Amino acid sequence: MSNDYLMAVDAGTGSVRAVLFDTQGNQIGCSQHEWKHLEDPRYPGSMDFDWKTNWDLTCSCIREVLGDTGIKASEIAALSSTCMREGIVLYDSAGTELWACANVDARSGDEVGQLKQIAPELEQEIYLESGQTFALGALPRLLWVKNKLPEVYKKIARIGMFNDWILYRLSGTLIVEPSNGSTTGLFNLKTRTWDKTIALRCGLRDDIFPEVRECGTIAAKISKTGAEQTGLAEGMPLVIGGGDCQLGSIGVGVIDVNEAAVFGGSFWQYEYNTNTGKTSPKCDVRVNCHALDDIWQYEALAFNPGLVMRWYRDAFCGEEKREAEEKHTDPYAIMDEEAKSIPAGSYGMICTFSDVMNYISWRHAAPGFINFDLDPEKFNKFTFYRAIMENTALVTLGHLRLVEEATGNRPKKITFAGGAAKSKLWPQILTDVLGIPVEVPVVKEATALGAALLAGKGIGLYSDIKDAARKLVKIEKVFTPDKTNREVYQKAYDSWHTAYAPLLKLSDSKTTKYMWSAPGL
């Protein structure tokens, strides 16, 4: 039996899925299960990761995609994994999970304060080496475990990420890779491996770090237990994957220096490739290792655009949801069509959700809509809907400028993927705001494709991952800026940016609640 297929397992923020591709990069099948990361009521801001339930869901996805497609386990050449970044798993000496949290767990506010008391400049020093602040990294979380769960802390033997955890559960071998490992704040960007001195400076143990290998290399083979749990073939190669945005960049062909992508999902990530691990002197933008061993990425994140859209749809667009169900279409497609008639700038209305990233002091004002009139003809629900789209695009323009200030470069085009790229309207708004072409690939859920390509690279199916991405990634449509709309949005950005500042001060003064703030702020 020939090995004609590659499998990717993707542990996202809201769901886990198993995706099958053929060796030409075509998606053959997908099984997905939603999961939740519940808050422990004792610890506000926590996001616990339930490894037992979530492993059962992962196994179900793998079994289901095999059953749905009729593809035999023996036909799958290799598997790789990807996941949300920042989430960590702690293991004891027997290899059993001790503690785990998901990506934006924010329980460790006290510990951030404790770290800042060690030395006022400590966070900046660590950022300049690692590209990470205390906002999402593992340092405050490990210190939280040390302070709040000392018996657990004593038992820690190793730390890993969720993509590593998937391969570990399949094989019994734990190996960390740089793309996601670097999001811990415990990596040196230039060496692309653990920097134990960072842990020591933070009062943490330096003996819990497993082996590091680059993405796209074979980690292990599926064990008998892994095969029994998933229906996969014992002995099948498992290839080291990486973080979701880095693998998504491979999956959309953003694999060279000065190329950039925007991934539009629950969060919007702006990813810009460089050939150096240099960080920003202002500590305002994140820097990660790419899944390619000679590339690093500047990253700026917009908080919650996809979640805001879901909220708005469910709260105000029940009629469109019913119509979509009757017509067997997506309610967003109906909403997009209505919003097309709203002029660029949404009649001057300003929508305030996410702010431009400031990594060293990362927070977002209370969300809202301002500067609208009580005119139902102009300011109807589709105007508000379009304003949400425009807000997200304006934040992305802020991120493009942020990275340009740090690097001295801006990309000539943007590749746009993720759920938002399925929209017929949002990519056009994005290109009008940014003023550069926006390309939408055929495969919009590119993270799993990137994992599949790495799986193929690991077993020698593709000799070079960059060549494979160039050959297999296909562009569906190119959106180009409308000059008139571009002029409107240039003015709109200045108005939005000016209006956001006093709203942030209101949240700083606790008059209003932050939409989100990093621990310790």
N, C-alpha and C positions, 0 to 999 in steps of 0.2 A: 504494500500500500504506500503510495507516495505521500509525502508530507507537504500539503499544498496550502496550509493555513497557519496563521499566527494569532495568538490570543493576547488581549490586553485586559487587565483587571484594574479598574479605576475606582479608588476610594475617595469620592468627593465629599464636599461639606454636607450636602443634603441627601446623597444616595451613593450606593455602590453598584457597579455594573461590570458585566463581563461582555467583551466585544470581540467578535471574530472577523478577521480580515483575510482576503486572499493575498498572495505574494505580490500582487500589483497594487495593493493599497485600497482595494474596494471593500467596503463594509458588507459582510455577509449576514451577520446577525448580532443581536444585542439583547441582553436581559438585564433589567434594572430593578432594584428595590430601594425605596426610600428608607432612610434611617434618621434617628434623632439623637442629639447629644444633650441630655437633660441636665439641668442645673441642680446641683446638690443644694437643697434649701438651707443647709448650714453655712454655705459659702457663696454669697452673692457674686454673680459674674462667672461662676464656674460652668464648664462645658465638659462633663464626663464622657469618656469614650467607653462604651460597653463592649469589651472585646469578645465576650462569649456570644452574645446575641449577634453582634456584627460579623463575626466569623461564620455563624450559621447562615446569615443572609448572603455573605460572599459565596459560600459553597452552593447555595441555592441558585444564585445567578449563573455560576459555571455550569451546573447540571442542566439548568433550563435552556441556556443558549445551545448546548450540545443537543438537547432533545428537540428544540424548536427547529434547528437547522438540519438535523439528521446527520451532522458531521461526526465521524467517529474520532475518539480520542487519539487513535493511532495516526490520524491524518494531520494532527496539529504538530508543527515542527518545533515550536518554542512558545514560551509565555514570558511577558514582562509586566511590570506593574507601575502605576502612577497614583498620585493622591493629592489631596489638599496639603499645602505646606504647613509648617509650624507645629502641628499636632505631634505629641511625643508618647512613646510607650517605654515604661521602665520594667526591667526583668530582674528576677532573682538569679542565684547561681545555678539553679536547676533549669533555667530557661522559661520559667512560668511568669506570665504577666503579673506585675504588682500594682501598677497604677498607670492611667493614661488619660490624656485630655485632648480635646479637639482644638482646631486652629486658633480661634479668637477667644479662648479662655482668658478671663480677666479677673480671676480671683486674687491675684498676687499683688494688689496695690500696696499693702504694708511692706512687702518684700522689695518693691521698687524703691520705696522710701528708705529702706534699710541699705540697699545697694548705693543709693546716692549719698548716704551718710558716711560710707567708707571713704569716699573722696568725691568732691563736687565734679571733677573732670573725668571720673571713671567711665561714665556712659559714652562720652565723646571719644575717649581713648579706645574703648572697645569697638565703637562704630568704625573708626578709622582703620582698624585691623580686620574687622569681620563683616562690615557693611550692614550691621544690625544694631538697633537700639533695644531698650528694654520693653518696647511696646508689644511685640509678638514673640520674642525669643524665649528660649528655654531657661535662661539664667534665673529670672524671678520665680519661675514655676518650680525649678529644682530647689531653690531656697525656701519656697513655700512648703514643699514636701519635708524638707529638713526641719522647718519650724513647727509645722502643724501635724505631721505624721512621722515623728522621729523613728519609730520602729520600722516603718516602710523604708525610710531613707537608709537605715543601717543595712538593709537587705539588698539594696540595689547592686546589681553586678554589671548591668549594661543598659545603655539607652539607645533607642532607635526611632525611626519615623514610620509612618503608616505604610508607605510603599515597601519598606524593608520588612515590616511586620507580615505583609501578605506572603512574600517569598519565604520568610521564616516559618510561617505556619504550613507552607507547602513542603518544606524541605528539612527544617531544623537547623538551617544555617542563617546566621544574622550578619549581614554586611551592610554598611551605610555608604551612601554615595554623596558626591559634593553638591548636587543641585538642590536637594532638599536638606541635606545635612548642614549646609551653610546657613539655612534660615534659623538655626538654633542660636546663633551668636557665639558659638563655641568653635568655629572654624576660622582659620587664617585664609583670607581670600586668595592670596598669592600662591600659597602652598597647596590649597584645596584639600586640606585635611584638618584634623582636630588641633587646636592650640590649647594644651593643658594649662598653660600659664593663665589663661582667661578664667578658667574655673578656680584656680588657686587664689587669684586676686579677688574673687567674689566670695571667698570663704567656702568653696565647694570642693568635693572630692575630685581627684584627677585620675581615678582608676576605673572608670565605668565606660570607657570609650571603645567600641568594637572596631574591627578592621574597616578601612575605607578603600573602595575600588571605584574606578570611573564607570560612568553609565555605559551600557552597551556591552559589558563583559559578562561572561557566564558566572553566576554566583554558585549554583548548585543544580541538582536534579530533583525531580519530585520524588518524595519518599513514599513508602508503601502506605503510611498513614494518610499522607496528603492525597494520594490517588484514591484511596477508599472513601475519603470525605467528599471529594469533588467529582469523581468519575473520570478524571484525567489519567493519562498513562504513566505508570511508575517509570522513572528514569528519564522523563522528558526534560530537556534543558530549561532552566529558569535563568533569565537574563536580567541584569540589574537595570531598573528603570530610573525614575526620577520624579521631581516635583511637577505638578500639573501644568504650570505656565511654561516651564522650560520644555517639557515634552510637547505641549501645545505649539510652541514655537517651531519645533521640528516638524510637527504635523501640518503646519501651514507654510513650511518652506522658509521660515525666518532663521537662517543658519549662517549668515555672513555679517561681518562688521558693518555698522551703520544701518542695518535693517531693523524694522520695528513692527510690533504687532499690538493689537488691542483685543483682549478677550472679554466679551460682554456676557457675564452671567450674574450670579448673586452679587459679586463684586465685579468691577471693571479694572482689569490690570493692563497697564501700559508697559510694554517690555521693549527695551532698546539695547541692541547688541554692541559690545565693545571688545577690544582685544587686550584689555588690561583690567586688573582688579582694583584700579584706583577708585577711591570714594570721594564724596563731595565734602569740601571743607565746612560747609554749613550743616552737615548731618541731616539734611532735609529730605533726602531721597534714598531709597533702599538700593543696595547692590548685592546681587546673588551670583553664585556660579551658574553658568549655563550647563545643560546636559552634554555639551560639546566641550572637550577638555582644553580648547584654546580660546574659548569665548566666555565672557561674563555679561551680566545683564543689569542695567539700571531698571528699577521697577518702581512705578508709582500706582497706588491703588485708590480707586473711588469706592466708597463704602455704599453697599446696599442697592444699587440701581435695579437689579433684577428683583429683589425683594420688594422694593417700592412699587415696581410695576405690578407685581402679583397682588400686593395690597390694594392698589388702585383698581385693578380689574375686579377683584372680588368684592370690594366695598361699594363701587359706583357703577359697574358695567354689567350688572346681572342680565339686562336685556340683550346685550351683545353676546354674552355667554349662552343664553338660550337660543339665539339666532344661529350661533356657530354650531351648536349641537344639532339643530335641525338641518343645517346645510353641510354638516360633516367637515367643518373647517375650523381654523384656529380663531378664537375671539380676538386675538391681537391683530389678525389680518383685517378683520372688520373695523377695528378701532383705528388701525393705520390708515385705511381708506378714508375714513371720516376726517382724520387729523391732517390729511394732505391739503384740505381746503383752508386750513388755518395758516395765515401768512407767517413767514419766518419772523421769529421774535415774539410770537404769541401775543401780539398787540401790546408789547412792553411788559407783560407779566414776568415776574422773577420768581423762580422756583429755587428753594434753598434746602437741599438735602446734604449730600457730601460736599466737603471742602477740598481744595487742592491739598495734596499731602504735605505735611510738615513732620517728618519722621521723629524728630527729637522732641516734639511737643504736639502729639497727634490727637486731635479732637475735632468733633463736628458739632456745629450749633444745632439747636432744636429745629426740626424740619418744618417747612412751611411754604406758603405761597403769598406773595405780596405784590402790590402795584397792579391790582385789577379793579375794574369798575363793576357796578351792579347792572351790567348789560348782558342779558342772557343770550343775545344774538352773537355777541363777540366772545363772551366768557362763559362758554358752556363746558361740558365735561371733556370734550375733545381738545379744547384749548388747554385745559389743565394737563391732559394726557401728553400733548405735544410739549408742554413746558417741562415735564419730567424728562423727556427725551433730550431736549435742548440743554437742560441743566447738566445732564451726564456728559454731553458732548463738550460743553464749556469747561467742565472739570478736566476732561481729557486734554483740551487745549492748554489749560494751566499746567498739566503734567508734561506735555510736550515742551513747553517753555522751561519748566523746571529742569528737565534733563538736558535741554540745550544749554542752559546756563552752566550746568556742571561739566558738560563734555565739550562744549563749543561746536556741537554738530546737531543737525536735525535730519530726520529721514526724508527721502524724496517721495515716499509713499507709505501707506499703512496697510497691513493685512489685518482684516477684521474677521474674527471668528467667535464661536460661542452661540448661545441661544439668541442673543440680540441680533446677530448677523442674519437670522432668518427673516427679519423684518424687511419690508420693501421700502420703508421710510427712514428708519434709523441710520442706515449707512449713508443715505444722502445728506441727512442733517449733519452727520459726523464729517463728511468731506467738505461740506459748506463751512463748517466751523473751523476745521483745521487748515483749509486752504490747500490741501494736497490730495492726490488721488487715494481712494480707498478700494482695496481689492477684497472681494469676498470669495473664499475658496469653495469648491464643490462640497468637500467634507468640512462642515462647520464645527462639529464636535471633534476637534483636532487632537485633543489630549490623548485619547485612546489610540489614534493613528500614530502619533509619535512614539507611544510605547510599543506598538506593533513593529514599527520600523527599527527600533532598538533591539527588539527580539530577533528580527531578521539579521541585523548587524552582528549580534552576538554569536550566531551559529554560522556566520560566513555567507549567508544568503546575499547580503549586500556588502560589498567590499569597503564602501565609504558611505557613511550616513548622509553626508551632505549631497553626494551625487544621487543617492536614493531619493532624498526629499525633492531635489530638483526634478527628477524624472516622474515621480509618482504624485506630487501635489498638483492639482489642477484648479485653475481659477475659473469661477463661474461667471462673475460679473465685475466690471470696474466702474466705480462711481467717481465722477469728476465734479469739482466745485462749480456752483452757479455763482457768477460774479456778483450779482445783485444781492443774493442771500449772504454771500461772504461779507459784504460791506455792513449789512445789518448785524451780523453776528460779531463782527469786530467791536462795534459799539455796545452790543449786548454784553459782551464779556466784561468790559470796563464797568458797566452798570452793576452787573451781578457781583463782581469782585468787590466793588465799593460797598454794596449793600450787605454783603456777608459779614464784613468786619464787625459792625456794631451788634449783629445778631450773635456772633461768637462771644462778644463781651457780655451779653446778657446771660449766656450759659456759664461763662467764667465766674460771674457774680452770683450764680445759683438762682437767678430770677427765673430762668428756664432750664430745662434738663438738656444735657448733651444728647444728641442722637447716639453717639458713641464717643468714648474717650479711652485712651490707653491707661492701663493700670498705673496708679500712683499720681495721676494728674488731678 
